[in-house]
């Protein structure tokens, strides 16, 4: 359900109905240069892309730099949430 140009009370009431019935709900409005959007998607799954963390080196390194995880910008993995 997509809703716009409604009172706050109407938006809350319709969102509660949608939420109880597992229906995705979007609402928004614009006031000159300002606006808002709200989405109630309930329980849903999405995929997020994350950079892979490189493992430490040969183990001979010491100090704070050796303890930090290194990010490999060329390698990414998809994480389902």
Chimera marker file (.cmm) of the C-alpha trace (Angstrom):
<marker_set name="trace">
<marker id="1" x="0.000" y="0.000" z="0.000" r="1" g="1" b="0" radius="0.5"/>
<marker id="2" x="1.331" y="3.464" z="-0.924" r="1" g="1" b="0" radius="0.5"/>
<marker id="3" x="-0.226" y="6.430" z="0.820" r="1" g="1" b="0" radius="0.5"/>
<marker id="4" x="0.289" y="10.189" z="0.503" r="1" g="1" b="0" radius="0.5"/>
<marker id="5" x="-1.542" y="13.441" z="1.308" r="1" g="1" b="0" radius="0.5"/>
<marker id="6" x="-3.282" y="11.984" z="4.390" r="1" g="1" b="0" radius="0.5"/>
<marker id="7" x="-3.552" y="12.999" z="8.014" r="1" g="1" b="0" radius="0.5"/>
<marker id="8" x="-1.207" y="11.416" z="10.537" r="1" g="1" b="0" radius="0.5"/>
<marker id="9" x="-4.127" y="9.593" z="12.148" r="1" g="1" b="0" radius="0.5"/>
<marker id="10" x="-5.102" y="8.015" z="8.810" r="1" g="1" b="0" radius="0.5"/>
<marker id="11" x="-1.518" y="6.953" z="8.117" r="1" g="1" b="0" radius="0.5"/>
<marker id="12" x="-1.154" y="5.303" z="11.533" r="1" g="1" b="0" radius="0.5"/>
<marker id="13" x="-4.529" y="3.526" z="11.270" r="1" g="1" b="0" radius="0.5"/>
<marker id="14" x="-3.871" y="2.195" z="7.750" r="1" g="1" b="0" radius="0.5"/>
<marker id="15" x="-0.331" y="1.153" z="8.677" r="1" g="1" b="0" radius="0.5"/>
<marker id="16" x="-1.653" y="-0.826" z="11.661" r="1" g="1" b="0" radius="0.5"/>
<marker id="17" x="-4.120" y="-2.645" z="9.401" r="1" g="1" b="0" radius="0.5"/>
<marker id="18" x="-1.393" y="-3.410" z="6.848" r="1" g="1" b="0" radius="0.5"/>
<marker id="19" x="1.057" y="-4.525" z="9.549" r="1" g="1" b="0" radius="0.5"/>
<marker id="20" x="-1.461" y="-6.940" z="11.113" r="1" g="1" b="0" radius="0.5"/>
<marker id="21" x="-2.135" y="-8.498" z="7.692" r="1" g="1" b="0" radius="0.5"/>
<marker id="22" x="1.490" y="-8.739" z="6.525" r="1" g="1" b="0" radius="0.5"/>
<marker id="23" x="1.053" y="-6.081" z="3.818" r="1" g="1" b="0" radius="0.5"/>
<marker id="24" x="3.978" y="-3.789" z="3.007" r="1" g="1" b="0" radius="0.5"/>
<marker id="25" x="3.204" y="-0.098" z="3.632" r="1" g="1" b="0" radius="0.5"/>
<marker id="26" x="4.785" y="3.070" z="2.262" r="1" g="1" b="0" radius="0.5"/>
<marker id="27" x="3.784" y="6.640" z="3.019" r="1" g="1" b="0" radius="0.5"/>
<marker id="28" x="5.287" y="10.037" z="2.312" r="1" g="1" b="0" radius="0.5"/>
<marker id="29" x="4.588" y="13.640" z="1.522" r="1" g="1" b="0" radius="0.5"/>
<marker id="30" x="6.374" y="16.805" z="0.424" r="1" g="1" b="0" radius="0.5"/>
<marker id="31" x="6.048" y="20.273" z="1.928" r="1" g="1" b="0" radius="0.5"/>
<marker id="32" x="7.959" y="22.733" z="-0.266" r="1" g="1" b="0" radius="0.5"/>
<marker id="33" x="11.645" y="21.873" z="0.125" r="1" g="1" b="0" radius="0.5"/>
<marker id="34" x="10.996" y="19.347" z="2.906" r="1" g="1" b="0" radius="0.5"/>
<marker id="35" x="9.373" y="15.951" z="2.900" r="1" g="1" b="0" radius="0.5"/>
<marker id="36" x="9.315" y="12.553" z="4.502" r="1" g="1" b="0" radius="0.5"/>
<marker id="37" x="8.930" y="8.904" z="3.678" r="1" g="1" b="0" radius="0.5"/>
<marker id="38" x="8.131" y="5.919" z="5.872" r="1" g="1" b="0" radius="0.5"/>
<marker id="39" x="8.199" y="2.236" z="4.977" r="1" g="1" b="0" radius="0.5"/>
<marker id="40" x="6.877" y="-0.612" z="7.111" r="1" g="1" b="0" radius="0.5"/>
<marker id="41" x="8.077" y="-3.743" z="5.357" r="1" g="1" b="0" radius="0.5"/>
<marker id="42" x="7.446" y="-6.101" z="8.257" r="1" g="1" b="0" radius="0.5"/>
<marker id="43" x="9.706" y="-9.122" z="8.281" r="1" g="1" b="0" radius="0.5"/>
<marker id="44" x="11.715" y="-9.233" z="5.085" r="1" g="1" b="0" radius="0.5"/>
<marker id="45" x="15.067" y="-10.419" z="3.818" r="1" g="1" b="0" radius="0.5"/>
<marker id="46" x="17.664" y="-8.372" z="2.001" r="1" g="1" b="0" radius="0.5"/>
<marker id="47" x="21.223" y="-8.805" z="0.795" r="1" g="1" b="0" radius="0.5"/>
<marker id="48" x="24.043" y="-6.506" z="1.851" r="1" g="1" b="0" radius="0.5"/>
<marker id="49" x="27.431" y="-6.312" z="0.134" r="1" g="1" b="0" radius="0.5"/>
<marker id="50" x="30.400" y="-6.334" z="2.551" r="1" g="1" b="0" radius="0.5"/>
<marker id="51" x="34.135" y="-6.102" z="1.930" r="1" g="1" b="0" radius="0.5"/>
<marker id="52" x="36.016" y="-9.303" z="2.797" r="1" g="1" b="0" radius="0.5"/>
<marker id="53" x="38.495" y="-9.048" z="5.666" r="1" g="1" b="0" radius="0.5"/>
<marker id="54" x="41.949" y="-10.416" z="4.872" r="1" g="1" b="0" radius="0.5"/>
<marker id="55" x="43.520" y="-12.800" z="7.383" r="1" g="1" b="0" radius="0.5"/>
<marker id="56" x="46.792" y="-11.902" z="9.095" r="1" g="1" b="0" radius="0.5"/>
<marker id="57" x="50.116" y="-12.522" z="7.405" r="1" g="1" b="0" radius="0.5"/>
<marker id="58" x="52.814" y="-15.076" z="8.268" r="1" g="1" b="0" radius="0.5"/>
<marker id="59" x="52.493" y="-14.514" z="12.014" r="1" g="1" b="0" radius="0.5"/>
<marker id="60" x="55.957" y="-12.974" z="12.224" r="1" g="1" b="0" radius="0.5"/>
<marker id="61" x="54.593" y="-9.441" z="12.308" r="1" g="1" b="0" radius="0.5"/>
<marker id="62" x="54.131" y="-7.737" z="15.653" r="1" g="1" b="0" radius="0.5"/>
<marker id="63" x="52.583" y="-4.507" z="16.890" r="1" g="1" b="0" radius="0.5"/>
<marker id="64" x="49.289" y="-2.694" z="16.385" r="1" g="1" b="0" radius="0.5"/>
<marker id="65" x="49.423" y="-2.785" z="12.559" r="1" g="1" b="0" radius="0.5"/>
<marker id="66" x="49.683" y="-6.577" z="12.550" r="1" g="1" b="0" radius="0.5"/>
<marker id="67" x="46.619" y="-6.905" z="14.785" r="1" g="1" b="0" radius="0.5"/>
<marker id="68" x="44.349" y="-4.804" z="12.567" r="1" g="1" b="0" radius="0.5"/>
<marker id="69" x="42.227" y="-6.589" z="9.985" r="1" g="1" b="0" radius="0.5"/>
<marker id="70" x="42.978" y="-5.522" z="6.450" r="1" g="1" b="0" radius="0.5"/>
<marker id="71" x="40.132" y="-4.783" z="4.040" r="1" g="1" b="0" radius="0.5"/>
<marker id="72" x="40.485" y="-6.005" z="0.491" r="1" g="1" b="0" radius="0.5"/>
<marker id="73" x="38.465" y="-3.473" z="-1.552" r="1" g="1" b="0" radius="0.5"/>
<marker id="74" x="38.488" y="-5.666" z="-4.662" r="1" g="1" b="0" radius="0.5"/>
<marker id="75" x="36.866" y="-8.628" z="-2.879" r="1" g="1" b="0" radius="0.5"/>
<marker id="76" x="33.308" y="-8.484" z="-1.548" r="1" g="1" b="0" radius="0.5"/>
<marker id="77" x="30.795" y="-10.976" z="-0.258" r="1" g="1" b="0" radius="0.5"/>
<marker id="78" x="27.000" y="-10.866" z="-0.162" r="1" g="1" b="0" radius="0.5"/>
<marker id="79" x="25.415" y="-11.264" z="3.276" r="1" g="1" b="0" radius="0.5"/>
<marker id="80" x="21.751" y="-12.256" z="3.526" r="1" g="1" b="0" radius="0.5"/>
<marker id="81" x="19.937" y="-10.673" z="6.481" r="1" g="1" b="0" radius="0.5"/>
<link id1="1" id2="2" r="1" g="1" b="0" radius="0.2"/>
<link id1="2" id2="3" r="1" g="1" b="0" radius="0.2"/>
<link id1="3" id2="4" r="1" g="1" b="0" radius="0.2"/>
<link id1="4" id2="5" r="1" g="1" b="0" radius="0.2"/>
<link id1="5" id2="6" r="1" g="1" b="0" radius="0.2"/>
<link id1="6" id2="7" r="1" g="1" b="0" radius="0.2"/>
<link id1="7" id2="8" r="1" g="1" b="0" radius="0.2"/>
<link id1="8" id2="9" r="1" g="1" b="0" radius="0.2"/>
<link id1="9" id2="10" r="1" g="1" b="0" radius="0.2"/>
<link id1="10" id2="11" r="1" g="1" b="0" radius="0.2"/>
<link id1="11" id2="12" r="1" g="1" b="0" radius="0.2"/>
<link id1="12" id2="13" r="1" g="1" b="0" radius="0.2"/>
<link id1="13" id2="14" r="1" g="1" b="0" radius="0.2"/>
<link id1="14" id2="15" r="1" g="1" b="0" radius="0.2"/>
<link id1="15" id2="16" r="1" g="1" b="0" radius="0.2"/>
<link id1="16" id2="17" r="1" g="1" b="0" radius="0.2"/>
<link id1="17" id2="18" r="1" g="1" b="0" radius="0.2"/>
<link id1="18" id2="19" r="1" g="1" b="0" radius="0.2"/>
<link id1="19" id2="20" r="1" g="1" b="0" radius="0.2"/>
<link id1="20" id2="21" r="1" g="1" b="0" radius="0.2"/>
<link id1="21" id2="22" r="1" g="1" b="0" radius="0.2"/>
<link id1="22" id2="23" r="1" g="1" b="0" radius="0.2"/>
<link id1="23" id2="24" r="1" g="1" b="0" radius="0.2"/>
<link id1="24" id2="25" r="1" g="1" b="0" radius="0.2"/>
<link id1="25" id2="26" r="1" g="1" b="0" radius="0.2"/>
<link id1="26" id2="27" r="1" g="1" b="0" radius="0.2"/>
<link id1="27" id2="28" r="1" g="1" b="0" radius="0.2"/>
<link id1="28" id2="29" r="1" g="1" b="0" radius="0.2"/>
<link id1="29" id2="30" r="1" g="1" b="0" radius="0.2"/>
<link id1="30" id2="31" r="1" g="1" b="0" radius="0.2"/>
<link id1="31" id2="32" r="1" g="1" b="0" radius="0.2"/>
<link id1="32" id2="33" r="1" g="1" b="0" radius="0.2"/>
<link id1="33" id2="34" r="1" g="1" b="0" radius="0.2"/>
<link id1="34" id2="35" r="1" g="1" b="0" radius="0.2"/>
<link id1="35" id2="36" r="1" g="1" b="0" radius="0.2"/>
<link id1="36" id2="37" r="1" g="1" b="0" radius="0.2"/>
<link id1="37" id2="38" r="1" g="1" b="0" radius="0.2"/>
<link id1="38" id2="39" r="1" g="1" b="0" radius="0.2"/>
<link id1="39" id2="40" r="1" g="1" b="0" radius="0.2"/>
<link id1="40" id2="41" r="1" g="1" b="0" radius="0.2"/>
<link id1="41" id2="42" r="1" g="1" b="0" radius="0.2"/>
<link id1="42" id2="43" r="1" g="1" b="0" radius="0.2"/>
<link id1="43" id2="44" r="1" g="1" b="0" radius="0.2"/>
<link id1="44" id2="45" r="1" g="1" b="0" radius="0.2"/>
<link id1="45" id2="46" r="1" g="1" b="0" radius="0.2"/>
<link id1="46" id2="47" r="1" g="1" b="0" radius="0.2"/>
<link id1="47" id2="48" r="1" g="1" b="0" radius="0.2"/>
<link id1="48" id2="49" r="1" g="1" b="0" radius="0.2"/>
<link id1="49" id2="50" r="1" g="1" b="0" radius="0.2"/>
<link id1="50" id2="51" r="1" g="1" b="0" radius="0.2"/>
<link id1="51" id2="52" r="1" g="1" b="0" radius="0.2"/>
<link id1="52" id2="53" r="1" g="1" b="0" radius="0.2"/>
<link id1="53" id2="54" r="1" g="1" b="0" radius="0.2"/>
<link id1="54" id2="55" r="1" g="1" b="0" radius="0.2"/>
<link id1="55" id2="56" r="1" g="1" b="0" radius="0.2"/>
<link id1="56" id2="57" r="1" g="1" b="0" radius="0.2"/>
<link id1="57" id2="58" r="1" g="1" b="0" radius="0.2"/>
<link id1="58" id2="59" r="1" g="1" b="0" radius="0.2"/>
<link id1="59" id2="60" r="1" g="1" b="0" radius="0.2"/>
<link id1="60" id2="61" r="1" g="1" b="0" radius="0.2"/>
<link id1="61" id2="62" r="1" g="1" b="0" radius="0.2"/>
<link id1="62" id2="63" r="1" g="1" b="0" radius="0.2"/>
<link id1="63" id2="64" r="1" g="1" b="0" radius="0.2"/>
<link id1="64" id2="65" r="1" g="1" b="0" radius="0.2"/>
<link id1="65" id2="66" r="1" g="1" b="0" radius="0.2"/>
<link id1="66" id2="67" r="1" g="1" b="0" radius="0.2"/>
<link id1="67" id2="68" r="1" g="1" b="0" radius="0.2"/>
<link id1="68" id2="69" r="1" g="1" b="0" radius="0.2"/>
<link id1="69" id2="70" r="1" g="1" b="0" radius="0.2"/>
<link id1="70" id2="71" r="1" g="1" b="0" radius="0.2"/>
<link id1="71" id2="72" r="1" g="1" b="0" radius="0.2"/>
<link id1="72" id2="73" r="1" g="1" b="0" radius="0.2"/>
<link id1="73" id2="74" r="1" g="1" b="0" radius="0.2"/>
<link id1="74" id2="75" r="1" g="1" b="0" radius="0.2"/>
<link id1="75" id2="76" r="1" g="1" b="0" radius="0.2"/>
<link id1="76" id2="77" r="1" g="1" b="0" radius="0.2"/>
<link id1="77" id2="78" r="1" g="1" b="0" radius="0.2"/>
<link id1="78" id2="79" r="1" g="1" b="0" radius="0.2"/>
<link id1="79" id2="80" r="1" g="1" b="0" radius="0.2"/>
<link id1="80" id2="81" r="1" g="1" b="0" radius="0.2"/>
</marker_set>
